[in-house]
């Protein structure tokens, strides 16, 4: 009898369809059966001895909520129910569908978007957690305690869903049973099988498992999903490719990301047209097909598109890949290659007037503290050789040690994104807001840009950064971020910029919220042309337990 190894994850949801991702322990047919009669089936596909299915669910009714179960059938009968788990303490997993425009107020429906990044797997229940309560676990407990209360309509996970380079003690013990940890890459993961262990450790957490089964999710990777500083520079890539273990690591990282995260990001109609997905499903064993794709994607930034678009009624989400799409030659550095940048531009500007809010998801913040922004521009100029070879070597070393690789480290790309935001937010049919949603930097803040008089967009523009979900940040780094926003920090940044003759950005910006530190999640509540922001932090309260407490709430538009 087939068993469920991982999942279910509720991924895409619209008014009448959904997709549910599962991993089984053997080849089988996965079925999602809803209480209202909707459902769907899919045969598992095989990657490296693992068996996965992305089940399309059809026949859902707009504006409703229905419980569902997962059944696995090896071909001998009707299949056995494997979800919900027996004696589960959680409510039934459900699929909530949005109302169609014109039906029950669907044209002006409320949408709650909760987002964050950077999650170390939480230790088993009852064990001491050195970095404090997990915000996703805490969110799950709050929803489970009152299933009829407010919950996110979609959860955006903006990078570092797993940490391939910073493994837990438990994972290191598991790795040591497989291989000698004195050989590279040591306590980091080495291959596809070890990547699957990271996802088991993270997504079999009971609270997170239930949360991901009942709240739709969209995801994108950042560096730790592969390795710290992934694709930070051409010199870094050359050094990594010279090591004997890197090729297996990068191919396994891209393969496991495609399976566990990327597939579920895609709407059913895109999946139906996806040639790679069709080839993997058609093969008796899709490992070689997917491995060849991963090798191509690693060799050529233009060979794969990890960015994607989702429309939630009159809210448009563009999730932008800021890791694998980079151009790294020092004289041509760009956050996105030309084809990717053009695709993002086309999606942002398509069908003006049909959306009220534009959300740009990018794991790396667009607007940083001024000191850090100028330091990254200065460092980029040094690495280009603007101050000579000795300074270039110093700059490369500093770039890696200090993670100087955000949008500011790609000045032309920073200005291009700034111009695109202004264009998308201007003119007839402009959205009410353009919000850049980011993580990475292990704290949360709100920043608002300003353009030279007469050049600014009509929309309100916001950099909304929220991180971590479950991680930590040293006190010294906290002080550094606070200093980076200060007037003195800003003046120091300009001195760095002048040293390498770096011109000022075409816009200015100011911090209007934060910085907030701790394990946290941000939620945007969008209705019509109004937008509200809330920041919730996971805190242990004596005599009460762990709960989410609101640290900030405000109206954006």
Buried (B, 14 or more C-beta within 10 A) or exposed (E): EBEBBBBBBBBBBBBBBBBBBBBBBEBBBBBBBBBBEBBBBBEBBBBBEBBBBBBBBEEBBBBBBBBBBBBBBBEEEEBEBBBBEEEEEBBBBBBBBBBBBEEEEBEBBBBBBBBBBBBBBBBEEEEEBEBBBBBBBBBBBBBBEEEEEEBBBBBBBBBBBBBBBBBBEBBEEBBEEEEEBEEEBBBBBBBBBBBBBBBBBBBEBBBBBBBBBBBBBBBBBBBBBBBBBBBBBBBBBEEBEEEEBBEBBBBBBBBBBBBBBBBBBBBBEEBEEBEBBEBBBEBEEBBEBBBEBBBEBBEEBEEBBBBBBBBBBBBBBBBBBBBBBBBBEBEEBBBBBEEBBEBBBEBBEEEBEEBBBBBBBBBBBBBBBBBBBBBBBBBBBBBBEBBEEEBBEBBBEBBBEEBBBBBBBBBEBBBBBBEBBBBBBBEEEBBBBBBBBBBBBBBBBBBBBEBEEEEBBBBBBBBBBBBBBBBBBEEEBBEBBBBBBBEEBBEBBBEBBEBBEBEEBBBEBEBEBBBBBBBBBBBBBBBBBBBBBBBBBBBEEEEEEBBBEEBBEEEBB
